[in-house]
Amino acid sequence: MQRPKRQKRGRMFLILQVVSVLAVIVLGSFILASKVSAQGPKPAGSAPKGMAVAAPAASATSSALAAGGVRKIPKGDAPAPVAAAAGDAGAANAPADGGLAADASPLDYAVVQTDDDFPKGMSDEQKAAMGNGKVPIHREGPYRSPLAHPRFGGPATAKVGLVIDEIRDFDIQKGTFEAEFFLSMTGDKALPNTDITFPNGHEVTCDPLADAETFKLYRCAGSFTTAVDLRAYPFDTQELIIELEDKRAGVDQLIFQADPTRTSLNSEFRMTGYGVATVGARAYKHLYPPRFDRDDLYVSRYKFTLGIDRFATSAAFSVFVPAFIIVIISLMGLWVPPDELEVRSNAGAPMLAAAVLFHFSLIQALPATGYLTRADKLMLGVYVSLLLNMATTWAFLVVDEDMVETWFKRFRAWVPPLTVVVMALASMV
């Protein structure tokens, strides 16, 4: 009579666990769907992170792209030289001022393009790809763009300094933050009429504190967007980026050069929940995809990068400790005798449901991603460990009664070490 009763109770507990697993699968499918839906198709013509999109040269006289490498300045170390854009090839070949003021509009002496402005032997397809519309161009200098200014007299090199005063309201789900900073530009000669814009900024205002021919100082504030990388979450490092360029002046008028000695943070700078990992800046030449015919003018762009990371203790206690506690509680069921299937099952299915809910709460605090974060991989290890523990309970419903005690000892000896291996792999991958 004892065996039929045990089997009847076992079937009831098995049904409860199967229902719990199905509920977990449904919720897990929702989590997986959020990951998959976030991984959209890669846009055509996209470039690697931090690199400008290089378009084909518009003419044989166009200068090549000269981009500086990114070098970050570790916190507490002496700043190393920051790579800047190379000098413009057209500076030495710029013609003398043809009677126009340096601040005159480039369109004042541009001419409308004709067929004679294309190299001989070009096919109609090649001309169309380059742009054969009736746009104004410059026949002198290295660039044909109507925005070029070959009579400016050579580009001015401006050393750019940026000191962060405050960063607030960093929203990791939207990838936005607000920043207040000082911006300085020191030219090696008179600077053109600058009109600074921030490609990744929104509603940025800059109040001039000093405005001389060779020196300008602004106090700026605004909202900025930045890409987030959560692959190492919760031990991730985020880069807060501020980019700037001139609205009109190309590299034939203005070339930015990052000034490492003027790239820093306020001495009282703090960010709640984050520490400063790196501070750095670089300048490089950027070429937009052709916006109109004969659009071949590069612009000089300055990029400031502040690397921030989470405090390791807080990250470990908010993610890793709860996950390990769930696994440890489930392992306690291995020491419950097989006759107490009700108690033993309570160490499996409820903990699996708790793990999925905990995982769901983590995902809700982050933006949808098309990859697995380190926390996701940890939770996969938790799921495998819990399912392994639940499988030992289900096994008692099918093994012969005479072998129950033997398998009870085997499970108690094998499952804990195997769980340690699974969790170690999930934590390190």
N, C-alpha and C positions, 0 to 999 in steps of 0.2 A: 504493500500500500504506500510505502514511503517514496518509492521511485515514481509512480504515477503522479503523486502530489507534487514532487519536486519538478517533474516535467511540465505539469500544468502551470505552476508558478513561473517556471523558466520561460514558457511560451508567452506568458503575460508580460514579463519583463522584456523579452525580446521584441514584442510588438511596441512597447513604450520606447525602447531604444531606436527601433527602426523609424518610428514617427519622429523622434528627436533628430535623427540623422537626416531625414528628408527635409525637415524644417531648416536645418543647417545648410543643406545643399541649396535650397531655394535662396536663402540669404547670401550664401557664398556665390551663387550665380549672379546675383545683383552686383556684388563687389567686383567680380570678374568682368561683368559687362561694362562697368564704369571704367575699368582699365582699358578694355579693348576699344571702346568708343572714343577714348581720348587719343588713341594712336591713329591720327588721320594720315592720308597720303602725303608724302613728301612733296612740297611744291617744286615745280619744274624750275630749274635754274637757280635753286637755292645754293647758298655758299656756306662753307663751314663757319662756325661761330667765331666772331671777332674778325672776319676777313671781309674786305670789300668785294663787291661783284665786279669783276673785270670784264669790260665789254671789248670787242675788237676795236683796234685803232681805226680812227676815221680817215686818216691820211698817212702818207709815208713820213710826214714831218711831225706826227704826234709823238709826244714823249711817252716813255714806258712808265708803268706803275711802279712807284717806289714806296713800299710799305715798311714801316718799322716794326720790329718784333716787340711783343709785350714782355716787360720785365716788372715784376711786382716788388715792392719794397717791404720786406718783413718788418713787423712791429718791433721797435727797439733797436733795429740795426741802422747803421748809417746808410742813407739812401744811395743807391748805385745810379750811375748814369742811365737815363731813360732814353731809349731809342726814339728818334724823331724821323720825320719824313726827309728824304734826301732832297738836295737842292734841285730846283727846277732846271730842266735842260735848256729851256728857252731864255733863261736870265741873261746869259752871255750874248745870245744872239738877238736880244730885243732891240728893235730899231730905235733910233733917237726920236725924241718927241717931234712929231710932224706939225708943230705949231699949235697943238691942242693942249689944254691944261691937263695935268695928271688925273684930276678928279672928273674929267669930262666923261660923258656916257660913251661906252664902247660902240653903241649903235650910231653915234654921230659920224663915224667914218667907216662903217661897215657897208658892204656892197651886196646887192642881190646876186645870188648864185646863178651861174650859167653853165652850159655844157663844157665850156672851156676850163672850168675849175676842177674837172675830173682828169685823172691821168689818162693818157691815150691808150686805147686798146681795151678799156674796161667794157664789159658787157652791160646790157640794160639791167640784168638781174643784180649785178654787182653795184651799179649806180643806185638802184632802188634800195638795196640793203644799206648802203651808206647814207642815203637820203638825197633825193634829187628834186626836192621841192624848192619853191622860190623863197628861200629863207635868206636873211642877211648873213653874210659870212665875212671873215677877215682873211685876206689873201697874204698878209704878212704875219710873221710869227709862227710858232709851232702849233697853234690851235686854230681851227676854223669856226668854232662856236661863236655865235653873235654875242655871247656873254664874255668872251675873251677880251683882254685889253693889252694888245701888243705894244702900244705906245705909252704904257705906264712907266716904263723905264726899269723894269726888273722887279722881282717880288721882294717884299719886305719880310724878313724873318722875325716872328714874334715869339718870344719865350713866354709860355703860359704857365701861370701858377694858380693852384686851386687849394684853398684851405677850408675844410668842412667845419662849420660852426655847430650844426645840429642836424640830426636825421631822426625823424619821428614817423609814426603811423606806418611801419613796414607791414604790408599785408601780403603774406606769402601765397595766399590763394589767388590773388589778382596780380601779384608781381609788381606792386606799386609801393612807392614811399615818397615822403616829403623831405626836402632838403633845403637847408639854408647855408650859404657858403660865400666866401670872398673869391673873386676872379680877377686876376691881374694879367696884363699883356705888356711886355716890354720889347719894343722893336729895335732893330739895328739901324733903322732909318725911319723917316716919317711913314706912319701907317696909313693905309687907305681909309676912306670913310667906312668904318666897320658897322655891320648890322648883324649882331650875333644871334643865332638861332640854336635851339636845342632839339635835335632830331627825336630823342626819346623823352622830351619834356612836355608838360601840359600846363598852361597858365603860369609860365615862368616870368617873373618880373625882375629886372636888374636896375638898381638905382646907381647912377654914376657917382663915385666918390672923388675921382680924379680923371681928367680928360685932357691930355696933352698930345702933341703930335707923335711922340714916341712912347708914351706911357698911358695906360688906361687901367682904372681900378673900379670894380663894381661889387656891390653887395646884392646877391641874387637869392631868390626863394621861389620854390615851385614844386610841382609834383612830377615824378619821373616813373617810367616803367622799366623793368629789367626782367630778364629770363631767369627762371629758378631751376635748379638741378637738385632733385630729391633722391638720387640713386643711393646716396649714403645716409639718408635720413634714418635715425635721429642724430647722427653724427655728421651732418652735412655742413658744407661751407657755401654760403651764398655770396654772389658778387653784385654789389650795388653800383650801377654804372651811370655816369653823367657824360653825355657826349655833346659837343658843340662844334659849330662851323659857321662860316660867314654866309649870309643869304645870297650875296651876289659875287663877291670876290673869289676868283679861282686861284690856282697855284701860280698863275702868272702875275698875281698882285700880292698875295698873302700866303705865307707858309708858317704853320704853327710848329713850335718846338717845345716839347714838354720840359719843364724846369723841375728837376727832382728836388732841389733845395727849397722850392716853394710849393711842394706837394705834401700836405700833411693834414693833421686834425687839430682841432682846438684842444688845449691841454686839459680841459674839463669835459671832453667828449665822452658820452656814455650812451649805450643802447640797452634797453631793458631786455633781458633774456639772451643777449648775444655778447660775444667778445670780439675784439678786433683781431683779425688774422693777418691781413695784408693791406698795404696801401701802395698804389702805383698809378702810373699814367703813361700814355704814349701818344704820339702823333703820327698820322699816316695820310697818304693820299687816297681819296675815295672817288670812285667813278660810278655815277648812277647809271642804271640801264638807260639807253637812249630815250630821252623825253621828247625829242623833236629831231628833225633832220640835222645832221652834222653836229650833233651834241657830243663833243669829244673832250670837253674841259673837265679836268680833275678839280676837286675841291680839297682843301686841307682840313682834316678833322682831328679834333683832340678828344681823347677818351680817358676819363678818370675812373679808376676801379677801386672800390673799397670791399675787401673780403671780410665777411663776418661769419662766425661759427657759434654753434650752441655750446652751452656749458655742459661738459661731459657728464657730470654728476646728475644734473637735472634730466638729461636725456636718458641716462641709464635707468633712473628710478621711475620715469614716466612710461617707458616702453618695455625694457628688458625685465625688470623686476616683476611686474604683474604677469608677464608671459611665463616666466619660470615658476612663479607661485601656482599658477593654474596647472602646470605639468606636475609639480610636486604633490599637489592635492590629489590629482588623479592616480598617481603612483601608490598612494596610501591604500587604495582599494586592492592592491595585490596581496596584502596581508589579511584581508577579510576572508574567512573560510568559505568554501564553495557552497555550503548549505545556506549562507546568508546572501543569496543572489540579489535581494532587494537593496541591501546596503551596498553591495559591491557595484551594482549598476549605477547607483547614485554618484559614484566617483568617476563615471565615464561620460554619459550623455549630458548631464547638466554642465560639466566642465567644458565640453565641446561647444555647447550653446553659449556659455560665458566667453569662451575664446573668440567665437565669431562676433559677438556683440562688442567685445573689446576692440577687435580688429576694425569693425565698422566705425567705431568712435574715432579711431586713429585716422581713417580715410576721410571722415567728414571734416577734419581739421586741415586737410591738404587739398591742393587742386588735383583734378583728374590728370593722371599721367599714363603714358603709353608704355611704361616699363615698371618693373618691380623695384620697390625701394628696399632698403636693408630691413626695415620693419616688416614688410610683406614676406620676405624670405624667412624671417624669424617666425612669423605666424604660420607659415607653411610647415615648418618644423614642429610647431605646437600641434597642428592638426594631425600630422603623421603620428606623433607620440600618443595623442589621445585615442586615435583610431586603433593603434596597436594595443593599447590598454583595454579598450572595449572588446577587441577581438578575443582577448583571453577570457573574458566573461562569457562570450558567446560559445567558446569552445567547450565549456562545461555542459552545454546542452546536447552535445553530440558525442562526447567521449563516453566510453563504457564506465559504468559506476565503479568498477574495481580499479580503474586507472585515474580516477578523479584526484586522489591524493598525490599520485605521482606527478601528474601534470600541474597540480597546484604548486608543488615545489619547483618544477622546471620553470614555470612562468615567473615565479618569484626570483629565480636565479638569473634568467636570461633577459627579461624585459627591462629592468633598470639599467644595466650596462648599455643595451641597445638604444634606450632612450637618451642616455648621455651622449652617445655617438651622434644620434640624429640632431639633437639640440646644439651640439658643438659645431656640426657642419652648417646648420642653419644660421648660427651666430657669426661664423667666419666668412661665409660666401658673400 
